Amino acid sequence: MIHKFLLFGFLISFSAFSFAQKTSKAYAITGQSNGNFNWSDIREIDLSTGKVAKTIFESGKTKFSFETSLAKQKINSGDNNSLPTQSMVAAAAYDRKHDKLFFTPMKIGELRWLDLSSKPGDQKFYAVQDQLIKTGDLNDEANQITRMVIGADGNGYAISNDANHLISFSTGKKIVITDLGNLVDAQSNNGISIHNKCSSWGGDLVADAYGKLYLFSAPQNVFVIDVQSREAKYLGHIKNLTPTFTVNGAAVVDEDNVAISSANTFEGFYTLNMKDMNAVKINTAGQVYNASDLANGNLLYQDKVRNEVGTAQLVQKETIGNNIISIYPNPVTGNQFKVTFDNARSGKYDIALTDVQGRLITTRRVNINLAKQSETVQMKLKPAGGLYMVKVTNANKKSFFVDKIIID
């Protein structure tokens, strides 16, 4: 059943935290040692070198608490039969805004997360039990969740192996899980189906700043997914990987490059260039873990979008403004916000709310004639949470003010 949900009633917006500086850090799901195929540990990896920066969680060693949202039941470290990563993990996504690492054990239909702000050596895990990820019999490999990412809109996305379930989930205080339906092959795929086990199962997801998802399958194929239409378009086969290297983890390194890992070989990590699909090995000294998944908060083409919408100079602050115009509240929690003109020249101004790709959400013309005048901008339909732009132009249509605003 395809559930209609608020994600697609509105335009895609760019997550507030996607403007943060990109990082070479990623979280990897690994075994306990090189040669171990029990993917239950969480480590921080430096993608520029492939080295482990620190170990976040080791099953059987790290102290933890595990709380379920339904029963408010707490499980502590002594019960190793209830490890948060039991039945192994092949899908994880880092939520930069809330500093959470979301994941789903392969044989448990539960969305779980690790609070990365918790004290080192005493990790706090949580699970949503009242809204399970329902993809079918999880003993069947086809139904297991092996791909996950946080999109540019701040929502999480996950895909079952057989691509018959595109799952979305919110990441705020109230977690809502939605099955958006099956993926659809683009006509240009020439028989390479997103549903085919030999070409397209397994792997990982990354997101770009335009709202698209990119699926890197274990058999080394790449697809781009339009979330709104659920269409999966085949982009090509990854070059220069050995035949035994299954692609199981992926994380964005920079504008055009993605780091990829394998759960089944010990070659280390590669950097894949999205322009030509060439993979180059990252030379790593010391121990290299096989990784069933990689996750970080970077987006592909982030700088390109920033430059296209003229926001290259924006920095990550709650409010950015000049000494004439300010916006409040910011973030916006309701369906309106105020724009205050402080000693602006009298005259007519146009206030426009757009997404970061420049698409208009609402506009209002105001007549300013007071030294300190505040005007309310009402949104008929509150858009999906994320980052938007407020632009003010004067009577000559000259840009007078540009600022970002966050809508929760």
C-alpha positions as CSV (number, residue, x, y, z in Angstrom):
1,M,0.0,0.0,0.0
2,I,1.3,3.4,-0.9
3,H,0.7,6.0,1.8
4,K,0.3,9.6,0.7
5,F,2.2,11.8,3.1
6,L,3.2,15.4,3.5
7,L,6.6,15.0,1.8
8,F,5.4,15.4,-1.7
9,G,2.6,17.9,-1.2
10,F,5.2,20.6,-1.2
11,L,8.4,21.6,-2.9
12,I,11.6,19.9,-1.9
13,S,13.6,22.2,0.4
14,F,17.3,22.2,1.3
15,S,18.1,21.0,4.8
16,A,19.4,23.7,7.1
17,F,22.4,21.7,8.0
18,S,23.4,21.0,4.4
19,F,25.1,24.5,4.3
20,A,27.5,23.3,7.0
21,Q,31.1,22.8,5.9
22,K,31.7,19.3,4.4
23,T,33.6,16.9,6.5
24,S,35.9,14.0,5.6
25,K,34.4,12.1,8.6
26,A,32.0,9.2,8.1
27,Y,30.5,6.5,10.3
28,A,31.1,3.0,9.3
29,I,29.4,-0.3,10.3
30,T,32.2,-2.9,10.6
31,G,33.1,-6.2,12.2
32,Q,35.1,-6.4,15.4
33,S,38.3,-7.1,13.5
34,N,39.6,-7.4,10.0
35,G,38.3,-10.7,8.7
36,N,35.2,-10.5,10.9
37,F,31.9,-10.5,9.0
38,N,29.6,-9.7,12.0
39,W,28.6,-6.2,11.0
40,S,27.7,-4.9,14.4
41,D,30.3,-2.3,15.4
42,I,30.3,1.5,14.7
43,R,33.5,3.3,14.0
44,E,34.3,6.8,12.8
45,I,36.4,6.8,9.6
46,D,38.5,9.5,8.0
47,L,37.5,9.2,4.3
48,S,40.6,11.1,3.1
49,T,42.9,8.4,4.6
50,G,40.6,5.4,5.2
51,K,41.9,5.3,8.8
52,V,39.7,4.7,11.9
53,A,39.5,7.9,13.9
54,K,37.8,6.3,16.8
55,T,35.6,3.4,17.8
56,I,32.0,4.5,18.8
57,F,30.5,1.2,19.7
58,E,31.9,-2.4,20.0
59,S,29.4,-5.1,20.6
60,G,30.1,-6.9,23.9
61,K,32.6,-4.2,25.0
62,T,31.0,-0.8,25.0
63,K,28.7,0.2,27.8
64,F,25.2,1.2,26.4
65,S,21.6,1.8,27.2
66,F,18.8,0.9,24.7
67,E,15.4,2.4,25.1
68,T,12.3,1.6,23.1
69,S,9.7,4.3,22.5
70,L,6.7,2.0,22.8
71,A,7.2,0.4,26.2
72,K,9.8,2.8,27.5
73,Q,11.8,-0.3,28.2
74,K,15.5,0.1,28.9
75,I,18.0,-2.6,28.1
76,N,21.5,-2.2,29.5
77,S,24.9,-3.6,28.5
78,G,24.7,-6.9,30.4
79,D,22.1,-8.3,28.0
80,N,24.1,-9.2,24.9
81,N,21.1,-11.0,23.4
82,S,19.5,-7.5,23.0
83,L,22.3,-5.6,21.4
84,P,21.1,-2.7,19.4
85,T,23.0,-3.9,16.4
86,Q,22.0,-7.5,16.7
87,S,21.2,-9.4,13.5
88,M,23.8,-7.1,11.8
89,V,23.4,-3.7,10.2
90,A,23.8,-2.9,6.5
91,A,21.9,0.4,6.4
92,A,22.7,3.6,8.3
93,A,22.3,7.3,7.9
94,Y,23.8,10.2,9.7
95,D,21.4,13.0,10.7
96,R,23.6,16.1,11.1
97,K,20.8,18.3,12.4
98,H,20.0,16.1,15.4
99,D,23.5,14.4,15.7
100,K,21.9,10.9,15.4
101,L,23.0,7.8,13.5
102,F,19.9,6.0,12.3
103,F,20.1,2.4,11.3
104,T,18.0,-0.7,10.8
105,P,19.1,-4.3,11.7
106,M,18.6,-6.5,8.6
107,K,16.3,-9.0,10.3
108,I,14.5,-6.7,12.6
109,G,11.8,-4.3,11.2
110,E,12.8,-1.5,13.5
111,L,14.2,2.0,13.0
112,R,16.9,2.6,15.6
113,W,19.3,5.4,16.3
114,L,22.4,6.2,18.3
115,D,22.6,9.5,20.1
116,L,26.1,10.6,19.1
117,S,26.1,13.4,21.6
118,S,26.1,10.8,24.4
119,K,29.2,10.3,26.5
120,P,32.0,8.2,24.9
121,G,31.9,4.6,26.3
122,D,28.3,4.9,27.4
123,Q,26.3,5.0,24.2
124,K,22.5,5.6,24.2
125,F,20.4,3.8,21.6
126,Y,16.7,4.2,20.9
127,A,14.1,2.4,18.8
128,V,10.7,3.1,17.3
129,Q,8.6,0.0,18.0
130,D,5.1,1.4,17.4
131,Q,5.8,2.2,13.8
132,L,7.8,-0.7,12.3
133,I,9.3,-0.8,8.8
134,K,7.0,-3.3,7.2
135,T,8.6,-4.8,4.1
136,G,7.5,-8.4,4.6
137,D,9.2,-11.5,5.9
138,L,12.7,-10.2,7.0
139,N,14.1,-13.7,6.8
140,D,13.7,-13.2,3.1
141,E,16.7,-11.2,1.8
142,A,14.5,-9.4,-0.7
143,N,12.7,-7.6,2.1
144,Q,15.8,-6.5,4.1
145,I,16.7,-2.8,4.3
146,T,20.3,-2.4,3.1
147,R,20.3,1.2,1.8
148,M,19.7,4.4,3.8
149,V,20.5,8.1,3.8
150,I,19.3,11.5,5.0
151,G,18.0,13.5,2.1
152,A,18.4,17.2,1.3
153,D,15.0,17.8,2.8
154,G,16.1,16.5,6.2
155,N,14.0,13.3,6.0
156,G,15.5,9.8,6.0
157,Y,15.1,7.4,3.1
158,A,15.6,3.6,3.0
159,I,15.2,1.0,0.3
160,S,14.6,-2.7,0.5
161,N,16.8,-5.0,-1.5
162,D,14.2,-5.7,-4.1
163,A,13.3,-2.0,-4.4
164,N,9.6,-2.7,-3.8
165,H,9.7,-0.4,-0.7
166,L,10.9,3.1,-0.7
167,I,10.7,4.1,2.9
168,S,10.7,7.7,4.3
169,F,11.0,8.7,7.9
170,S,11.0,12.0,9.8
171,T,14.0,12.7,12.0
172,G,12.6,15.1,14.7
173,K,11.0,14.4,18.0
174,K,8.1,12.5,16.5
175,I,9.3,9.8,14.1
176,V,6.9,9.0,11.3
177,I,7.7,6.1,9.0
178,T,6.0,6.0,5.5
179,D,6.1,3.4,2.8
180,L,6.1,5.5,-0.5
181,G,5.8,2.4,-2.7
182,N,8.0,0.6,-5.2
183,L,10.7,2.1,-7.4
184,V,10.0,2.3,-11.1
185,D,12.6,1.6,-13.8
186,A,13.3,4.5,-16.2
187,Q,12.7,3.7,-19.9
188,S,16.3,4.4,-20.7
189,N,17.6,1.6,-18.4
190,N,17.8,-0.8,-21.3
191,G,16.9,-3.8,-19.3
192,I,19.0,-3.1,-16.2
193,S,16.3,-3.1,-13.6
194,I,16.5,-1.6,-10.1
195,H,14.7,-4.7,-9.0
196,N,17.1,-7.3,-10.4
197,K,19.1,-9.2,-7.8
198,C,22.1,-9.8,-10.1
199,S,22.5,-6.1,-10.9
200,S,20.9,-4.0,-8.2
201,W,20.5,-5.5,-4.8
202,G,22.5,-4.4,-1.7
203,G,24.7,-1.4,-1.6
204,D,24.0,2.1,-0.2
205,L,22.5,5.5,-0.8
206,V,23.8,9.0,-0.9
207,A,21.8,12.2,-1.6
208,D,22.4,15.3,-3.6
209,A,21.5,19.0,-2.9
210,Y,18.7,18.9,-5.5
211,G,16.6,16.3,-3.6
212,K,17.8,13.2,-5.6
213,L,19.0,9.9,-4.2
214,Y,21.8,7.8,-5.7
215,L,21.9,4.1,-5.2
216,F,25.2,2.2,-5.5
217,S,24.3,-1.5,-5.8
218,A,26.6,-4.3,-4.5
219,P,27.2,-5.4,-8.1
220,Q,28.8,-2.0,-8.8
221,N,26.0,-0.3,-10.7
222,V,24.7,3.3,-10.0
223,F,21.2,4.6,-10.3
224,V,19.7,8.1,-9.6
225,I,16.3,8.1,-8.0
226,D,13.6,10.8,-8.3
227,V,11.8,10.6,-4.9
228,Q,8.6,12.2,-6.1
229,S,8.1,10.0,-9.2
230,R,10.0,7.0,-7.6
231,E,11.8,6.6,-11.0
232,A,15.2,4.9,-10.9
233,K,17.5,5.8,-13.8
234,Y,20.6,3.7,-14.6
235,L,23.7,5.9,-14.7
236,G,26.4,3.3,-15.4
237,H,28.8,0.7,-14.0
238,I,31.6,1.7,-11.7
239,K,35.0,1.3,-13.3
240,N,38.4,0.0,-11.9
241,L,37.0,-2.1,-9.1
242,T,38.1,-5.7,-8.8
243,P,35.3,-8.3,-9.6
244,T,35.2,-9.4,-5.9
245,F,34.6,-5.9,-4.5
246,T,30.9,-5.6,-3.6
247,V,29.8,-2.0,-3.0
248,N,28.2,-2.0,0.4
249,G,28.8,1.5,1.8
250,A,28.8,5.0,0.2
251,A,29.4,8.5,1.6
252,V,29.9,11.8,-0.1
253,V,33.4,13.1,0.0
254,D,33.0,16.4,-1.8
255,E,31.2,18.0,-4.8
256,D,31.6,15.1,-7.3
257,N,33.2,12.3,-5.3
258,V,31.8,9.4,-3.2
259,A,33.8,7.1,-1.0
260,I,32.7,3.4,-1.3
261,S,33.4,0.4,0.9
262,S,33.0,-3.3,0.7
263,A,31.6,-5.7,3.4
264,N,33.1,-8.8,1.8
265,T,36.7,-7.8,0.8
266,F,39.6,-6.2,2.7
267,E,40.9,-4.0,-0.1
268,G,40.0,-0.8,1.8
269,F,38.1,2.2,0.4
270,Y,37.8,3.7,-3.0
271,T,36.9,7.2,-4.2
272,L,34.4,7.2,-7.0
273,N,34.1,10.2,-9.4
274,M,30.5,10.7,-10.4
275,K,31.5,12.4,-13.6
276,D,33.2,9.5,-15.2
277,M,32.4,6.6,-12.8
278,N,36.1,5.9,-12.2
279,A,37.1,4.5,-8.8
280,V,40.5,5.2,-7.3
281,K,41.8,3.3,-4.3
282,I,42.5,5.2,-1.1
283,N,45.9,4.2,0.1
284,T,45.6,3.4,3.8
285,A,48.4,2.5,6.2
286,G,47.6,0.1,9.0
287,Q,44.4,-1.8,9.7
288,V,41.5,-1.4,7.3
289,Y,38.0,-2.7,8.2
290,N,35.5,-4.1,5.8
291,A,32.4,-1.9,6.1
292,S,28.8,-2.9,5.4
293,D,27.7,0.7,5.4
294,L,29.1,4.3,5.4
295,A,27.2,7.4,6.5
296,N,27.9,11.2,6.8
297,G,26.0,14.4,6.3
298,N,27.5,15.5,3.1
299,L,25.5,16.1,-0.1
300,L,26.6,15.8,-3.7
301,Y,26.6,19.1,-5.7
302,Q,26.1,21.1,-2.6
303,D,28.4,23.9,-3.8
304,K,26.8,24.0,-7.2
305,V,23.3,24.6,-5.6
306,R,24.7,27.2,-3.2
307,N,26.2,29.2,-6.1
308,E,23.1,28.8,-8.3
309,V,20.9,30.4,-5.7
310,G,23.4,33.1,-4.7
311,T,23.9,31.9,-1.1
312,A,27.7,31.3,-1.3
313,Q,28.3,33.8,1.5
314,L,25.8,32.3,3.9
315,V,27.2,30.9,7.1
316,Q,25.5,28.7,9.7
317,K,23.8,31.0,12.1
318,E,20.2,31.1,13.4
319,T,19.7,34.6,11.9
320,I,21.7,36.3,9.2
321,G,20.7,39.9,8.3
322,N,21.8,43.4,7.8
323,N,21.2,46.4,9.9
324,I,18.0,47.4,8.1
325,I,15.9,44.2,7.8
326,S,15.5,41.2,10.1
327,I,13.3,38.1,10.2
328,Y,11.7,36.4,13.2
329,P,11.0,33.9,14.5
330,N,13.8,31.9,12.9
331,P,13.3,28.9,12.9
332,V,9.6,29.3,12.0
333,T,7.3,26.8,13.8
334,G,3.9,28.1,12.7
335,N,2.6,29.2,9.3
336,Q,3.8,32.8,9.4
337,F,6.9,35.0,10.1
338,K,7.6,38.7,10.4
339,V,10.0,40.9,8.4
340,T,11.0,44.1,10.3
341,F,12.2,47.2,8.4
342,D,14.4,49.4,10.5
343,N,15.0,52.8,9.0
344,A,14.5,51.6,5.5
345,R,13.8,54.2,2.8
346,S,10.0,54.7,2.4
347,G,8.4,53.0,-0.5
348,K,7.1,49.7,-1.9
349,Y,8.9,46.4,-1.3
350,D,8.3,42.9,-2.4
351,I,8.9,40.1,0.1
352,A,9.3,36.6,-1.5
353,L,9.7,33.3,0.2
354,T,11.4,30.7,-2.1
355,D,13.1,27.4,-1.7
356,V,16.9,27.4,-2.2
357,Q,16.5,26.5,-5.9
358,G,14.6,29.7,-6.4
359,R,11.1,28.3,-6.7
360,L,8.5,30.7,-5.3
361,I,6.5,29.6,-2.2
362,T,4.7,32.9,-1.4
363,T,5.1,36.6,-2.0
364,R,3.8,39.8,-0.5
365,R,4.0,43.5,-1.4
366,V,4.3,46.0,1.4
367,N,4.4,49.8,1.7
368,I,7.0,51.0,4.2
369,N,6.5,54.5,5.7
370,L,7.6,54.1,9.3
371,A,11.0,54.2,10.9
372,K,10.5,50.8,12.4
373,Q,7.8,48.8,10.6
374,S,7.0,45.1,11.0
375,E,5.1,43.1,8.3
376,T,3.7,39.6,8.6
377,V,4.1,37.1,5.8
378,Q,1.4,34.4,5.9
379,M,1.9,31.0,4.3
380,K,-1.3,29.5,3.0
381,L,0.2,26.0,3.1
382,K,3.2,25.5,5.3
383,P,6.0,23.8,3.3
384,A,8.0,20.8,4.4
385,G,10.6,21.5,7.0
386,G,14.0,22.7,5.8
387,L,15.9,25.7,4.6
388,Y,14.3,28.5,2.6
389,M,15.2,32.0,1.4
390,V,13.6,35.3,2.1
391,K,14.3,37.9,-0.6
392,V,13.3,41.6,-0.5
393,T,13.3,43.7,-3.6
394,N,12.6,47.4,-3.9
395,A,10.4,49.3,-6.3
396,N,13.1,49.2,-9.0
397,K,13.2,45.4,-8.7
398,K,16.7,45.6,-7.3
399,S,17.6,43.0,-4.7
400,F,17.6,44.7,-1.4
401,F,18.0,41.9,1.1
402,V,18.5,38.1,1.0
403,D,18.5,35.9,4.1
404,K,17.9,32.3,4.9
405,I,15.0,31.1,7.1
406,I,14.5,27.7,8.6
407,I,11.0,26.2,8.7
408,D,10.5,23.4,11.3
